[in-house]
Amino acid sequence: MNNTSQCIFDISHVLRTLRDTMEFALPNQVKNEIYDQRKAILNTVLDPKSFLGKFVSDNEEKLKDFKTKYQEFLDDIYSETSTICTKTPEGTVRVDHAQNIKIYQDIVYLSETIRDIMYSHVAFAKSKNQTEEAVMKHVDNDEKFDRIIKDFLLIQEYQKSFMEFQKVMSESQGKPTPQSNFIVQNELNVLASMIRFNREHCHSLSNEVWDSLDHTVELVLSCEGRRERRDNKSFPELFQNLIKEVGEKVNKFGPEYNETYQRTLKDMLDTIKANQENNKDKEAQA
């Protein structure tokens, strides 16, 4: 594996860990050691000793806003003062699920900047004829899985907020209330923006990915009253059908992504090991 490919994979590994942070928004029990492992990897983004950290440092003027927001993200989730995630003596992480949307916001927007950095290195590799098929395949699989898993989680969070909004409006006989306005402004609008952002920044050429992203935006438009419901189906049925559709894509793209991830990781570790052995040989001959 050449140096450029190693850089691309290194960034994709950070993106994987950042994406895994969304697990905190789920009702899963995450062990303290997993939390610590993720924290260590994500801290390298601002560490000039790491490849990505050096890139961020070298482009500090352009990435000044990103650095500030990324540090805030680390403080929000991966710090002793976090109000979202807290390690417990029982060995698992306690999560304040009232802040799930904050978790998603951090991941969706910050990961896109890092993804742009990865694609700039992909473009460099192409311009220098340094692309390697296995790494490019992994980048493609990472893109498909990333878009779909975010879409899957965001639309479920949107559904929860939308159903709560409908309940509040029903209780007020269709009249807006401070509670309904809060749900619209602080939950539905925020989630809808993330759903659209995820679609707008998709690099994949896969029709399977685009179809699901389009169907999700279509349902959001219907919830906003800007598009009629397809086949006049009820909202619960529309959400159920969409979540089933996107969930099937998660089950398809997830294993494909993991297969190329493991293979590419092995290639990189083999390369590092070979380089170390070559260096030892050179030192012995000196």
C-alpha positions, 0 to 999 in steps of 0.5 A: 500500500503506497503512502497516499493510500495509507493516508486515505485509509487513516482518515477513513478510520477516523470517520468510522470512529466518528460514525460509531459515536452515533451509537451513544444515541441508541439504547445500546450499552457501550462499555467504558473501554470502547468509549476510551478507545474512541476518545483516543482515536478522535483526539488524534484529529487535533494532534499535530503528531498524527497525519490528519492532525498535521493536515489540520494544523498545516491548514489552520486558517482554512480549518479554524472554525472546524477546529473550534467546533471539533474541540467543542464536540470532544468537550461535549462527548469525550471529556470529564465534564461531558453532560451527554456521556458519563462513564459509570463504575458499573463499566458502561457509559450513561447517556443523556438521550434528551441530547440525542439530536446534539450527538447527531449534529456533531457527527453529521456536520463535523464528519463532512469536513473530514470526509472532504479532506479524505476526498482531496487526497483521493483526488491527489492520488488520481492526479498522480496515478497513485490510486489502488483498487482495493482502497478506492473500493473501500472508499466507495463502500464507506461512502454508501454505508455512511450515507445510509446509516446516517439516513436510517438513524436520522429518519427514526429520530425524526419520526419520534419528534414528528409523532410527538408533534402530532400528539401535541397538536391533537391535544390542542385541537390543531392550534400551535402551542409553545410545546409544538413550536419548540418541537418544530424549531428545535427538533424537526427543523434541525433533523430535517436540515441534517437529512437534507445535508446528508443527501446533498453531500453524497458522493456515491453514484449508487442508485440504491443509495440515492433512491433511499435518500430521495425517499427520505427527503420526500417523506420529510416534505410531506411531514412539512406539508409541502408535498402530498402523501404518496398513495394517500398512506398514513404517516405511520405507514409511510415511516414504517415502509421507509425505515424498512427500505433503508434498514435493508440497505444498512444490512446490505452495505454494512457487511460490504463496508466491513469486508473491505475495511478489514481487508484494507486494514490488513494491507496497511498493517502488512505494509507497515510491518514490511517497512519496519523490517526493511528499516531494520535490514538497512540499519543492520547493513549500515 
